[in-house]
Amino acid sequence: MSKKELISLALLLLVVSYGAWNYFHRSYTDTRMDQNLLDTVVTISARSKSKNVGAEIDSVFAYIRTLDHKFNDYDPDSWVSRLNAAQGESFPMDPDAYELLCIADSLHKLTGGLFDVTVKPLYDLWGFSTLGASLADTLSPVPPDSLVIKETLKLIGFGKVRYNSKSITLPPGTQLTFGALAKGYALDKARAFMQKRGLLSGTIDCTSSMTFFGQKLPQVVSIQHPRPEPQKQTIGSFRIENGSLSTSGDYQLYFDYAGRRYHHLLNPLTGYPVENVFSVTVINPSALWADGLSTALFLLEPNAALAALKRYPGSNAVIFYNENGNIVSLKSLGMKELDWHDN
């Protein structure tokens, strides 16, 4: 065989090998959205060796719905709604709820009682349970009477909850909400569900919370500006390859009254929204911990919040807050490694 023929054969083998490699390593991607899940819009992207990746994504949505049905405050048939209606009676524990309660207990201790899942009566009093539906109404919300707030505070307190892995009892009038944990928990469970089904990579985006796995390149994530202008919608960005993040902000659910903003992140000791903090973004391998910590740190003074974060290895945060009328920030040291950029 001549040299020219050997070269041609080698090139042919190279082309065939490349084609075979592509065939056996081919993958398919799809992105789908559900606009009525976890009280937000959920977008899932996935890559799979199967052409049926779209159907796989649909199964993830179905799985998330099973969790949403347990912890949805707005569903009267959900586990948490039926618990809240039990009015002092012992109620069967749900395994997922028990896991959330253990995390809630940890964050309650971390914040000196500021993170409290029994805040629901206060949340309802302020009208935040129905504010999303009422934003289009002509009647504007108003702050509750201070005396009513004071009375409602008597119902608040995680220490009032009696629970173990088998059952839970709430005092009459005390109610739970997992709004600061359930979304992250659902994302963690859904990510594990996707990996178990053999999906090669995926992203679940719930607007304020996101999780990534199997990514080959870092993904750029932008943080919403707490007081956006037409030419300035984001306040900063960073890169994340695999992991999770969550943002708690005073712009996510609020109303304005008499020139002042009242938002849904309430201090359970005073009964009023936290002042002078605009947003907290936490990056953590777990979406559940990112979700819970973003709320917990929002409730703390910014410097104390960053100090508390040091108890959680692998976590990073950026906090935007008010200082003398200006939006300023505090960032954990690891944000530099995540290629943080101010916008």
C-alpha positions as CSV (number, residue, x, y, z in Angstrom):
1,M,0.0,0.0,0.0
2,S,1.4,3.3,-1.0
3,K,2.1,6.2,1.4
4,K,-0.8,8.2,-0.2
5,E,-3.2,5.2,0.3
6,L,-2.1,4.9,3.9
7,I,-2.8,8.6,4.6
8,S,-6.2,8.3,2.9
9,L,-7.0,5.2,5.0
10,A,-5.9,6.9,8.2
11,L,-8.1,9.9,7.4
12,L,-11.0,7.6,6.6
13,L,-10.6,5.8,9.9
14,L,-10.4,9.2,11.7
15,V,-13.7,10.4,10.1
16,V,-15.4,7.1,10.9
17,S,-14.2,7.1,14.5
18,Y,-15.3,10.7,15.0
19,G,-18.7,9.9,13.6
20,A,-19.0,6.8,15.8
21,W,-17.9,8.8,18.9
22,N,-20.6,11.5,18.1
23,Y,-23.2,8.8,17.6
24,F,-22.6,7.0,20.9
25,H,-22.2,10.3,22.8
26,R,-25.0,12.2,21.2
27,S,-27.4,14.0,23.5
28,Y,-30.7,15.9,23.3
29,T,-31.8,19.0,25.1
30,D,-35.1,20.6,25.9
31,T,-36.5,23.4,28.1
32,R,-40.0,23.5,29.5
33,M,-41.9,25.9,31.8
34,D,-44.7,25.6,34.3
35,Q,-46.3,28.9,35.3
36,N,-48.3,27.6,38.3
37,L,-45.9,25.7,40.5
38,L,-44.3,26.5,43.9
39,D,-46.2,29.8,43.8
40,T,-43.9,31.0,40.9
41,V,-42.8,30.2,37.4
42,V,-40.6,27.1,37.2
43,T,-38.3,26.5,34.1
44,I,-36.5,23.2,33.7
45,S,-33.7,22.6,31.2
46,A,-32.2,19.1,30.7
47,R,-29.8,17.2,28.6
48,S,-30.2,13.5,28.0
49,K,-29.1,10.6,25.8
50,S,-32.7,9.9,25.1
51,K,-34.8,11.7,22.5
52,N,-37.6,11.7,25.1
53,V,-35.9,14.4,27.2
54,G,-39.1,16.5,27.1
55,A,-41.1,13.7,28.6
56,E,-38.4,13.3,31.3
57,I,-38.8,17.0,32.2
58,D,-42.6,16.6,32.4
59,S,-42.0,13.8,34.9
60,V,-39.9,16.2,37.0
61,F,-42.7,18.7,37.0
62,A,-45.1,16.0,38.2
63,Y,-42.6,15.0,41.0
64,I,-42.3,18.7,42.1
65,R,-46.2,18.9,42.2
66,T,-46.2,16.1,44.8
67,L,-44.0,18.2,47.1
68,D,-45.9,21.4,46.3
69,H,-49.1,19.7,47.3
70,K,-47.7,19.0,50.8
71,F,-46.4,22.5,51.6
72,N,-48.7,24.8,49.6
73,D,-50.3,27.3,52.0
74,Y,-52.9,28.2,49.5
75,D,-54.1,24.6,49.0
76,P,-56.6,23.6,51.7
77,D,-55.9,20.0,51.1
78,S,-52.1,20.2,51.6
79,W,-50.4,18.6,54.5
80,V,-49.5,22.0,56.1
81,S,-53.0,23.4,55.6
82,R,-54.5,20.3,57.3
83,L,-52.0,20.6,60.1
84,N,-52.8,24.3,60.6
85,A,-56.5,23.4,60.8
86,A,-55.9,20.7,63.5
87,Q,-56.1,23.4,66.2
88,G,-54.1,21.9,69.0
89,E,-54.6,18.2,68.2
90,S,-51.8,15.8,67.5
91,F,-51.3,15.4,63.7
92,P,-49.4,12.7,61.8
93,M,-45.9,13.8,60.8
94,D,-44.8,13.7,57.1
95,P,-41.2,12.6,56.5
96,D,-40.5,15.6,54.2
97,A,-42.0,18.0,56.8
98,Y,-39.9,16.5,59.5
99,E,-36.8,17.2,57.5
100,L,-37.8,20.8,57.0
101,L,-38.7,21.2,60.7
102,C,-35.2,20.1,61.6
103,I,-33.7,22.7,59.3
104,A,-36.1,25.3,60.6
105,D,-34.9,24.5,64.1
106,S,-31.3,25.0,63.2
107,L,-32.0,28.3,61.5
108,H,-34.2,29.4,64.4
109,K,-31.2,28.9,66.7
110,L,-28.8,30.5,64.3
111,T,-30.8,33.7,64.2
112,G,-31.8,33.9,67.9
113,G,-35.4,33.2,67.0
114,L,-35.7,35.5,64.0
115,F,-36.2,32.7,61.5
116,D,-39.5,31.3,62.6
117,V,-41.8,29.0,60.5
118,T,-44.7,29.8,62.9
119,V,-44.9,33.4,61.4
120,K,-47.9,32.5,59.2
121,P,-50.6,34.3,61.4
122,L,-48.5,37.5,61.2
123,Y,-47.9,37.0,57.4
124,D,-51.7,36.6,56.9
125,L,-52.4,39.7,59.1
126,W,-50.2,41.8,56.8
127,G,-52.1,40.4,53.8
128,F,-49.1,38.9,52.1
129,S,-50.9,35.6,51.7
130,T,-53.3,37.2,49.2
131,L,-51.2,40.2,48.1
132,G,-50.2,38.5,44.8
133,A,-53.8,38.2,43.8
134,S,-54.8,41.6,45.0
135,L,-52.0,43.6,43.3
136,A,-54.4,44.2,40.4
137,D,-57.2,45.3,42.7
138,T,-58.2,48.9,43.1
139,L,-57.9,48.8,46.9
140,S,-54.3,49.2,48.2
141,P,-53.1,47.3,51.2
142,V,-52.5,49.1,54.4
143,P,-50.3,48.2,57.5
144,P,-52.2,46.4,60.3
145,D,-53.1,48.2,63.5
146,S,-50.2,48.0,66.0
147,L,-52.4,46.6,68.7
148,V,-53.6,43.8,66.4
149,I,-49.9,43.1,65.6
150,K,-49.1,42.9,69.3
151,E,-52.0,40.3,69.8
152,T,-50.9,38.3,66.8
153,L,-47.4,38.0,68.1
154,K,-48.7,35.9,71.0
155,L,-49.3,33.1,68.5
156,I,-45.8,33.2,67.1
157,G,-42.9,31.1,68.5
158,F,-41.2,28.0,67.2
159,G,-40.7,26.9,70.8
160,K,-44.5,26.3,71.0
161,V,-44.3,23.5,68.4
162,R,-44.1,20.0,69.7
163,Y,-42.9,17.4,67.2
164,N,-41.0,14.2,66.5
165,S,-40.6,11.9,63.6
166,K,-44.1,10.5,64.2
167,S,-46.4,13.4,65.1
168,I,-46.6,17.2,65.5
169,T,-48.9,19.4,67.7
170,L,-49.4,23.1,67.4
171,P,-51.1,25.3,70.0
172,P,-54.5,26.7,68.9
173,G,-54.0,29.6,66.6
174,T,-50.4,28.8,65.9
175,Q,-49.7,28.0,62.2
176,L,-46.8,26.9,60.1
177,T,-45.6,28.1,56.8
178,F,-42.6,26.6,54.9
179,G,-42.4,29.4,52.4
180,A,-38.7,30.0,53.3
181,L,-37.7,26.4,52.8
182,A,-40.1,24.5,50.6
183,K,-38.9,25.8,47.3
184,G,-35.3,24.9,48.0
185,Y,-36.3,21.5,49.3
186,A,-38.3,20.8,46.1
187,L,-35.3,21.8,44.0
188,D,-32.9,19.5,45.8
189,K,-35.3,16.6,45.6
190,A,-36.1,17.4,41.9
191,R,-32.3,17.6,41.1
192,A,-31.7,14.2,42.7
193,F,-34.8,12.8,40.8
194,M,-33.3,14.0,37.5
195,Q,-29.9,12.5,38.3
196,K,-31.4,9.2,39.3
197,R,-33.2,9.1,35.9
198,G,-29.9,9.4,34.1
199,L,-30.2,13.0,32.8
200,L,-26.7,14.2,31.9
201,S,-27.2,17.8,33.1
202,G,-30.0,20.1,34.2
203,T,-31.1,23.5,35.5
204,I,-34.1,24.3,37.5
205,D,-35.0,27.9,37.7
206,C,-37.7,29.2,40.1
207,T,-36.9,32.9,39.6
208,S,-35.6,33.5,43.2
209,S,-34.0,30.0,43.5
210,M,-31.9,28.0,41.0
211,T,-30.0,24.8,41.0
212,F,-27.5,23.3,38.4
213,F,-25.9,19.9,37.9
214,G,-23.7,18.3,35.2
215,Q,-22.7,21.7,33.7
216,K,-19.5,21.6,31.7
217,L,-19.1,25.4,31.8
218,P,-19.8,28.0,34.5
219,Q,-23.2,29.6,34.2
220,V,-23.6,33.4,34.5
221,V,-26.2,34.5,37.1
222,S,-27.3,38.1,37.4
223,I,-28.9,39.5,40.6
224,Q,-31.9,41.8,40.2
225,H,-31.4,45.4,41.2
226,P,-33.5,46.0,44.3
227,R,-34.5,49.4,42.9
228,P,-34.3,48.9,39.2
229,E,-34.2,51.7,36.6
230,P,-34.9,51.3,32.8
231,Q,-31.2,51.1,32.1
232,K,-30.2,49.2,35.2
233,Q,-32.1,46.0,35.8
234,T,-29.4,44.0,37.5
235,I,-26.9,45.0,40.2
236,G,-24.3,42.3,39.8
237,S,-23.4,38.9,38.4
238,F,-21.3,35.9,39.2
239,R,-20.5,32.5,37.7
240,I,-21.6,29.1,39.1
241,E,-20.9,25.7,37.5
242,N,-22.8,23.3,39.7
243,G,-24.7,24.1,42.9
244,S,-27.6,26.2,44.0
245,L,-28.5,29.8,44.9
246,S,-31.4,31.7,46.4
247,T,-32.3,35.3,46.8
248,S,-34.5,36.9,49.3
249,G,-35.5,40.5,48.5
250,D,-37.7,43.3,49.7
251,Y,-38.9,43.7,46.2
252,Q,-40.4,40.2,45.7
253,L,-43.7,40.8,47.6
254,Y,-44.5,44.2,49.0
255,F,-46.8,47.2,49.0
256,D,-46.1,50.9,49.4
257,Y,-48.1,53.0,51.9
258,A,-47.5,56.6,52.9
259,G,-44.2,56.7,51.1
260,R,-42.8,53.6,52.8
261,R,-42.3,50.1,51.6
262,Y,-43.7,47.1,53.6
263,H,-42.4,43.7,52.4
264,H,-43.0,40.1,53.3
265,L,-39.8,39.4,55.3
266,L,-41.1,39.9,58.8
267,N,-39.4,40.1,62.1
268,P,-41.3,37.7,64.3
269,L,-40.2,39.5,67.4
270,T,-41.5,43.0,66.4
271,G,-44.2,42.0,63.9
272,Y,-42.9,44.4,61.3
273,P,-40.9,44.0,58.1
274,V,-37.1,44.1,58.4
275,E,-35.7,47.5,57.7
276,N,-32.7,48.7,55.7
277,V,-31.9,45.4,54.0
278,F,-32.7,45.1,50.3
279,S,-31.6,41.6,49.2
280,V,-29.6,38.6,50.3
281,T,-28.3,36.0,47.8
282,V,-26.8,32.8,49.1
283,I,-24.8,30.2,47.1
284,N,-24.7,26.7,48.6
285,P,-24.4,23.2,47.2
286,S,-27.9,22.6,48.6
287,A,-30.9,24.5,47.3
288,L,-32.7,24.0,50.6
289,W,-29.8,25.6,52.6
290,A,-29.5,28.4,50.1
291,D,-33.2,29.1,50.4
292,G,-33.3,29.0,54.2
293,L,-30.1,30.9,54.7
294,S,-31.1,33.7,52.3
295,T,-34.1,34.4,54.5
296,A,-32.2,33.8,57.8
297,L,-29.4,36.2,56.8
298,F,-31.9,38.8,55.6
299,L,-33.3,38.9,59.2
300,L,-29.9,39.6,60.7
301,E,-27.9,42.8,60.7
302,P,-25.6,42.5,57.6
303,N,-22.3,42.1,59.4
304,A,-23.8,39.6,61.8
305,A,-25.2,37.7,58.8
306,L,-21.9,37.3,57.1
307,A,-20.4,36.1,60.4
308,A,-23.2,33.6,60.8
309,L,-22.6,32.3,57.3
310,K,-19.1,31.1,58.3
311,R,-20.7,28.2,60.1
312,Y,-21.7,26.8,56.7
313,P,-18.6,25.7,54.7
314,G,-19.0,26.0,51.0
315,S,-21.5,28.9,51.3
316,N,-21.2,32.3,49.9
317,A,-23.4,35.4,50.0
318,V,-23.8,38.9,48.8
319,I,-26.0,41.3,50.9
320,F,-27.3,44.7,49.6
321,Y,-28.5,47.1,52.3
322,N,-29.1,50.7,53.0
323,E,-26.4,52.9,54.4
324,N,-27.1,56.6,54.7
325,G,-29.6,56.4,51.8
326,N,-27.2,54.5,49.5
327,I,-27.3,50.9,48.3
328,V,-24.1,49.3,49.6
329,S,-23.0,45.6,49.7
330,L,-21.2,43.1,51.8
331,K,-19.8,40.0,50.2
332,S,-18.2,36.8,51.5
333,L,-14.6,36.3,50.4
334,G,-15.6,33.4,48.1
335,M,-17.6,35.7,45.8
336,K,-14.3,36.8,44.3
337,E,-13.7,33.1,43.3
338,L,-17.1,33.1,41.7
339,D,-16.0,36.0,39.5
340,W,-18.4,38.5,41.1
341,H,-18.8,41.7,39.1
342,D,-20.8,44.8,40.1
343,N,-23.0,46.1,37.3
